[in-house]
Amino acid sequence: MNKTSKVLNLKDKISGNEVDLSLCNLTEVPVKELALFPKATVVDLSCNNITSLPPEFCNLTHLTKVDLSKNQLTCLPDDLGNLVNLQHLDLYNNKLTALPVSFSQLRSLKWLDLKDNPLEPVLAKAAGDCLDEKQCKQCALKVLQHMQALQEEADRAREKRLLREKELEKKKEAKQREREAREKEARKREKAEEKEKRRKEYNAHMAATLAAQEQQKKRRSEDRKKKNGKASEKKAIVETVPKPRRSLMGLVFKLLLLLLLGLAGAATACRLTDLQREAVCVPINVAVDDGLSWAREQEVVVRQLVQNLSSAAKEFLKSTQASKN
C-alpha cells in the first residue's frame, strides 16, 4: 500500500473531526497521514497491535481525544506532555507499567483510563479502578497530581544533579586554577633561580676578572719593585765603588803645568810689554833666552816632553769628566 492509497483510505476513515482507525490491524500509528488533517482532533486507534508510539506522535498537538485501548503498548514517548490540548486518553488493556514524567504537562486532561495495565503499585493506586465516568475523571486528576509530584521530584533531582555537576565543575575549575597557579609559581621560581644562577655566574666572572686585574697589578708592582730594587742595587753598587784616587804624578804634573804657565805668562809679559826694561824681568829674559837656546839644542827632548804633557792633559780631562758623571 503506497502513500496515496493510505491517504485515500484515511480520508475514508474521517467523519467530521473524528478519525476511526480501530480494528485495522495496525502495528504502528500513521503519524504523517494524521498530521495532514489538523481538523481531525479525535483519533480512535483501539483494537490494534500497536506496541509503541513514535516520537513524532507528540507533534500532533491538535488532538483532543485519543483512544489507544486494547493494544500492546509497553511504554509511551517521553515528550507525550507536548499534547497540551489532549482532554481524553484511553489506555485501557495495554502493557504499561509506568508513564513518562512529561505526562504531568497534560494540564487539559480531564478523562483517563488505565485499567488492565501492569502498573507500578504507586501509579496503580493513584489511577484507581476507572469503572465509570466519574472514576476515570478522578483517575485523570489523581494521576496528573501523582505525575506532577514525580515531575517536581525529578526537577529537584535534576536541580541537585545540576548543582552537583556545577559544584564539580567549580571544583574542577578551582583545581585547574590551583594547578595553573602552581605551574605559574613553578615557572616564576624557575625564572628566579635561573636569574640568580646568572647573577652568581656574573658575580663570579666579575670577581675572577677583578682578581686577575689585582694579580696583574700585583705582578706589575712586583716587577716595578724588582726593577727599582735592581736600579737601587746598581746605584748602591755604583755609589759604593770608590772613586779612583788622584795619582801623585797627576798632581805633580798639574803643579808643573801651573808653574810652566806662570813662567810662560811672566816671560811673555817681560818679553812683549814695557816691563822688559824693569830689573825684575832682566833675569827672566836671560833665563828665557837660555831656555830657548837650550830648547833648540834639546828639540827632540822638548817634543817628547810636549807629547807627554799632551797625553797627560788628555788623561786629566777624561778623569775630570768621569768624576763629574
Secondary structure, 3 states (H helix, E strand, C coil): CCHHHHHHHHHHHEECCEEECCCCCCCCCCHHHHHCCCCCCEEECCCCCCCCCCHHHHHCCCCCEEECCCCCCCCCCCCHHHCCCCCEEECCCCCCCCCCHHHHHCCCCCEEECCCCCCCHHHHHHHCCCCCHHHHHHHHHHHHHHHHHHHHHHHHHHHHHHHHHHHHHHHHHHHHHHHHHHHHHHHHHHHHHHHHHHHHHHHHHHHHHHHHHHHHHHHHHHHHHHHHHHHHHHHHHHHHCCCCCCCHHHHHHHHHHHHHHHHHHHHHHHHHCHHHHCCCHHHHHHHHHHHHHHHHHCHHHHHHHHHHHHHHHHHHHHHHHHHHC
